[in-house]
Amino acid sequence: MRSPAIRILLLLILPAVLLTLLAPPALAHDSLKSSSPAKGSVVTGLDQIELEFSAHVSFPVVILHDAAGRRFESGSPRTDGPKVFENVAGPLPPGSYVIAWRIVSSDGHPVEGEIPFTVASPGSDGAAQPSAAGTTGAAPKPSAKSIPATTASTSGIPVWVWGLLGLLAIVGTAAVIGMRKTPQDAPQPGAEPERN
């Protein structure tokens, strides 16, 4: 039979080992693996945006806008496992565009990014053409109001990890207290039983 000190030590080490095994996947946010159109690409037209992530994602938001801030997405984004699809409303005039996206990662944290690309006139050599707003060159950064605000943080340890740690601490404390109690009615070693 193991001594109580060894059992207590094992109960204290077990939560640390479990946290070490569970924490790395919990802290790894999902990332964008590929997109259509690709970042920095030049296309002659676009009917649908496709984003592929490293794992299943939820609550996607996809915003397509030009240099003037006009939006061109149509309807709500659709998910299919790790992929997100968004339809594009109408033909895009030549110019610079940005796809601003946000998803909730499989670890529960929001992740966001942007994909600049250019739409060229069919038959052109791929150089940036003026958009309807009359601008050329690099894709603009979206304004702060282009991406919806969120109340969740994009960093830190997820709430469920803290809950798991709290549960392990409670179970460990209860086990230690349970091992330290001695039954009141149990006869002591070497003592003779009472005779009536």
N, C-alpha and C positions, 0 to 999 in steps of 0.2 A: 504494500500500500504506500502511495506517495505521501510525503510529508505535506502539511498545510502550507508551508512556505513555498514549496515548488508549485502547488496549485495556484496560489495567489500570484506568483510570478507569471505563470502561463496565462492567467486571466487578464493580467495587465498588458502582456505582449500581444495577445490575440487581436485586440482592437487596432493596435498600431499596424500589424501585418495586414489586416483587412483594409484599412485605410490606404496603405501603400499600394495594394493590388487594385483598389477601386478608383483612386484619385486620378491617375494619369488619363484614362479614357474620359473621365468626367470633365477634365480641364481642357481637353482638345476640342476646340470649336471646329465645326464643319467648314470646309473651304470650297471655293468655286474651282472646279476642275477644268471646265471648258464652257465656251459660249458661242452662239451663232446669232449675230456676227461676233467675230473675235475682237479683242481689244486692239485698237489702232488699225483695223482693217478698212478697206475701201470696197463698198458694194454698189451695185447699180440699182438695187431695189430690195425691199424687205417686207415680207408678209407676216412673219412670225419670229418672235424672239425665243431662243431656247437656251436655258442655263442648266448646266449639270454640276451637281455638288458631290462632295465626297461621301455623303450619307443621306438618308431620308430627311427631308426638311419639312417645316410646316409654316403656315401663316405668311406666304410670300407676298411681297409688294414689289411691283416692277413699274417703273416710270420711264417713259421714253420722251425726251424733249430736245428741242433744237436750241440754237444759240440765243434766241429771243425768249426762251422759256415756254414755248407752246408745246403742249403734250400731244402725243400721237398714239398712245396705247388704247386698246379697245377691250372693254369687258374686264373681267377679273382673271388674274393668273390661275393656271391649273397646275396641279402637281401630279407626277407619276413617279413615285419612289423618290430617287434623288434628283429627278428632272423637274424643271419649272418651265411652263410655256405661257407666252403672252401674245395675243394677236395684235397686229399693227393696224391702225385705222387709216385706210386710204394710202395712195402712193406717196412716198416721201419726196419732197423737192430736194434737189442737190444742195449739199451743205454739210455742216458738222453737227453731230448728234451725240447725246450721252444717254446710256441706259443706267439709271440709278436703281439698285436692287437692295432689298432687305429680306432676310428670312429668319426664322427661329431655328437655331441649330438643334441637333438631336440631344445636346446636353442642356437645352433649355435657355440658352443665351441668344440674343439677337446678334446677327452678323450682317454687315452691309458693305457695299462697294459700288463702284461705277465702272462702266465700260464705254470709253469714247470710240467713235468710229465715224466714217465719212460716207456720205452717199454721193456718188459721181453720176453725171449724165451718161446714159447709155451711149457707148461708142467713144467716150472720152479716154484720155490716157491715164486716168486715175488720179489726176491732180484735184485738189480741193476746189470745188466750185462755190460761187456765192450762194448762200441760202436765201430764202424769201426775205430775211431780215437784212440782207446785204452784207453779211460778214463772211470772212474766209479764215483759213488757218486751223490752228489746233482746236480741239473740242473744248468747250467751256466747262467750268465746274458748275454743278447745279447749285442753285441758291439754297439757303437753309430751309426755305419753305417748300422746296421740291420734294423732300423726303419727310414722310410723316413722323411726328415725334413719338417716342416710346418712353414708358416709365421704367423699363428694365435696363439694368446695367449691362455693358458688354464685357465686363471683366469680373473676376472674383470667383469664389467657390459657390456652386449652386446650393440652393436651400436644402435640397434632399440630402446632400453630403453632410451638412450640419445636423440634420435630423437623425441620420444614421449614426453619427458620432455620439449624439445625445443618448440615443437608444442603447448603444454599446456601453456607454458610461454607466447608465442606470442598471443594465443587466450585470455588468462587472461588479458594481457596488453591492447589488443585492446578493450576488454569489459570494462575495467576500464576507458580508455580514452573516449569510446563511452558514458558512463554514466555521465561523468563529463561535456561534452559539452552541452550547452543549445542552442536551436535554436535561431538564430538572429531575425527572423521575428515573433517569438511567442510573443503575447502581455503579458506584465508584469502584475502580479496580482494587481488589484486595479486601473489600468490605464484605462482611457477612450479611446475608439477607436477614431482614427482621423476622422474628418468630412471634406469633401471637399466643 
